Amino acid sequence: MTCILHISVPCPLRQLFDYTSDLPISEWEIGARVKINFANRLCTGIVVKLSEVKSDTDITKLKAIEEKLDDKKLIPDELMQTLLWVSRYYHHPLGECFQTALPKLLRTGKPAELDKETWWFRTDITVDKKMGSKQQQCLDLLEDYADGISQSMFKQYLGNVSSSLKALETAGLISQQQKAKLPIPSNELNVDLILNQQQQQIVENVWQKKKNFSPFYWKE
């Protein structure tokens, strides 16, 4: 059954735009992305509201969406409410607010999928024979990481140990899973920023009101 999607479009107009979908309303979630034809160009919009098509509803002038990009909501309810508030408070087009909340690739309609990599985990099987030096190093490292270690972290710590990991997996001593790829932690030291007297005063004034919403304006 056809339903109507009320979509936020990346444009300077402060309104939603209605499009139709041949999928039933139960197949949609607020916060999902769609590809639409808007002003003769393809763009990515966000579903903000859903409506059933009633018997007296004229949908002949409404365009159909080009493509459903997400099966599940991409923008959670909390972020959705925050963006709606930002749009109302600053009198800014909602579509442009959504653009600032999404990474560039998602704004252009790319799949919302995380890059994955292999993670290794220690099993409960005990070692009953002497391991090679590289294999033992892998096991020792895994003993310190109960939540597993990624392939890239192994390479950073021990170099190329792919063959050692495969041998340990064959022996049943470790297992692998595909998980989201995470950035490797940096060992660089972060030097604390030293504030001047005026900056420190501003920080203290703002911090005193941390439990309440309060706008601040500072003029030199």
C-alpha positions in Angstrom: 0.0 0.0 0.0 1.3 3.4 -1.0 2.4 5.8 1.8 3.5 9.4 2.0 7.0 10.3 3.2 7.6 13.8 4.5 11.2 14.4 3.7 13.8 16.9 4.8 15.8 18.0 1.7 19.2 19.7 1.6 18.0 23.1 0.4 17.5 26.6 1.9 13.7 26.2 2.2 12.3 25.8 5.8 9.8 23.0 5.0 9.4 19.3 4.4 8.6 17.9 1.0 6.1 15.1 0.3 7.0 12.0 -1.8 5.2 8.7 -2.2 6.5 5.2 -1.8 4.9 1.9 -3.0 6.2 0.2 0.2 3.7 0.1 3.2 4.3 2.5 6.0 5.4 -0.4 8.3 8.5 -0.8 6.1 9.8 2.7 6.9 11.4 4.3 9.9 11.8 8.0 10.7 15.5 8.9 10.4 16.1 6.7 7.3 17.6 8.1 4.1 16.0 8.2 0.6 17.2 9.2 -2.8 14.8 11.6 -4.4 14.5 13.8 -7.5 14.4 17.4 -6.2 14.4 20.3 -8.6 15.6 18.1 -11.4 18.6 16.8 -9.5 19.1 13.6 -7.4 19.8 14.2 -3.8 19.6 12.4 -0.4 16.8 13.3 1.9 15.8 12.2 5.5 12.4 10.8 6.4 11.0 13.0 9.1 7.3 12.0 9.1 5.1 9.2 7.7 1.5 9.3 6.6 -1.0 6.8 5.4 -2.7 7.5 2.1 -6.4 8.0 2.8 -9.2 7.5 0.3 -9.7 11.3 -0.1 -5.9 12.0 -0.4 -4.9 13.3 -3.9 -1.3 12.0 -4.6 -1.4 12.5 -8.3 0.9 15.6 -8.1 3.4 13.9 -5.7 6.6 12.4 -7.0 7.7 8.9 -6.0 11.0 8.4 -4.3 13.9 7.1 -6.5 15.3 4.7 -4.0 15.2 3.6 -0.4 18.7 3.8 1.0 18.3 2.5 4.6 16.2 -0.4 6.0 16.7 1.0 9.5 16.9 4.5 10.9 20.3 6.1 10.3 19.6 9.0 12.7 18.6 7.9 16.2 15.6 9.5 18.0 17.8 11.5 20.3 19.8 13.1 17.5 16.6 13.6 15.5 15.0 15.6 18.3 18.3 17.6 18.7 18.3 18.5 15.0 14.7 19.5 15.1 15.4 21.8 18.1 18.4 23.3 16.3 16.3 24.1 13.3 13.6 25.8 15.3 15.9 27.6 17.7 18.2 29.1 15.0 15.5 29.4 12.4 17.6 27.4 10.0 16.4 25.0 7.2 16.1 21.5 8.7 17.6 19.9 5.6 20.8 21.8 6.0 20.9 20.9 9.7 20.8 17.2 8.7 23.7 17.8 6.3 25.9 18.9 9.1 25.1 15.8 11.2 26.0 13.3 8.5 29.4 12.4 7.1 30.1 13.3 3.5 29.7 9.8 2.1 26.4 9.3 3.8 25.2 12.7 2.5 25.9 11.5 -1.0 23.9 8.4 -0.6 26.7 5.9 0.0 25.7 2.7 2.0 25.7 3.1 5.7 28.1 0.2 6.4 31.2 0.3 8.6 34.4 -1.0 7.2 35.2 -4.3 8.8 38.4 -6.2 9.6 39.4 -9.5 11.3 39.6 -9.6 15.1 41.3 -12.5 16.9 40.2 -14.0 20.2 41.8 -16.5 22.6 39.8 -19.7 23.0 39.5 -21.9 26.1 41.8 -24.6 24.7 45.1 -24.9 26.6 48.5 -25.1 25.0 49.9 -28.7 25.2 53.1 -28.2 23.2 55.8 -25.7 22.7 54.9 -22.9 20.3 57.1 -21.0 17.9 58.4 -17.6 19.1 55.9 -15.7 16.9 53.0 -17.9 17.8 53.8 -17.5 21.5 54.1 -13.8 21.2 50.6 -13.7 19.6 49.2 -15.8 22.5 50.9 -13.7 25.1 49.4 -10.5 23.5 45.9 -12.0 23.4 46.2 -12.9 27.1 46.3 -9.2 27.8 43.3 -8.4 25.7 40.2 -10.3 26.7 38.1 -8.4 24.2 40.4 -9.5 21.3 42.8 -7.7 19.0 42.4 -6.6 15.5 44.6 -7.8 12.6 46.0 -4.2 12.2 46.9 -4.0 15.9 48.8 -7.3 15.6 50.7 -5.9 12.7 51.5 -2.8 14.6 52.8 -4.7 17.6 54.4 -7.8 16.1 54.7 -7.1 12.4 53.3 -9.5 9.8 52.1 -12.6 11.8 49.3 -13.7 9.4 50.8 -17.2 9.1 51.3 -17.6 12.8 47.6 -16.6 13.5 46.4 -19.0 10.9 48.4 -21.8 12.5 47.0 -21.0 15.9 43.5 -20.9 14.5 44.0 -24.3 12.9 45.1 -25.6 16.3 41.9 -24.2 17.9 43.9 -21.9 20.2 42.4 -18.7 18.7 39.3 -17.8 16.7 38.4 -14.9 14.4 35.4 -12.6 13.9 34.6 -9.7 11.6 34.1 -6.5 13.5 34.0 -2.8 12.8 37.4 -1.3 11.8 38.6 1.1 14.5 41.4 3.6 14.3 44.7 2.4 15.9 45.3 4.4 19.1 48.0 7.0 18.8 50.9 7.1 21.2 51.4 10.9 20.8 51.3 12.9 24.0 48.6 15.6 24.3 50.0 18.7 25.9 47.5 20.6 28.0 46.5 23.9 26.6 47.5 26.8 28.8 44.8 29.5 29.0 45.5 33.2 29.5 43.7 35.1 32.2 40.8 36.2 30.0 40.3 32.8 28.5 40.3 31.2 32.0 37.7 33.7 33.2 35.4 32.8 30.2 35.8 29.1 31.0 34.9 29.6 34.6 31.8 31.7 33.8 30.5 29.1 31.4 31.3 26.2 33.8 29.3 27.8 36.6 26.1 27.5 34.4 26.8 23.9 33.2 23.6 22.5 34.7 21.3 25.0 33.0 20.9 26.1 29.5 22.2 29.6 29.1 23.6 31.5 26.0 26.8 33.3 26.3 28.1 36.4 24.5 31.5 37.8 25.0 32.6 41.1 23.6 36.1 42.6 24.0 
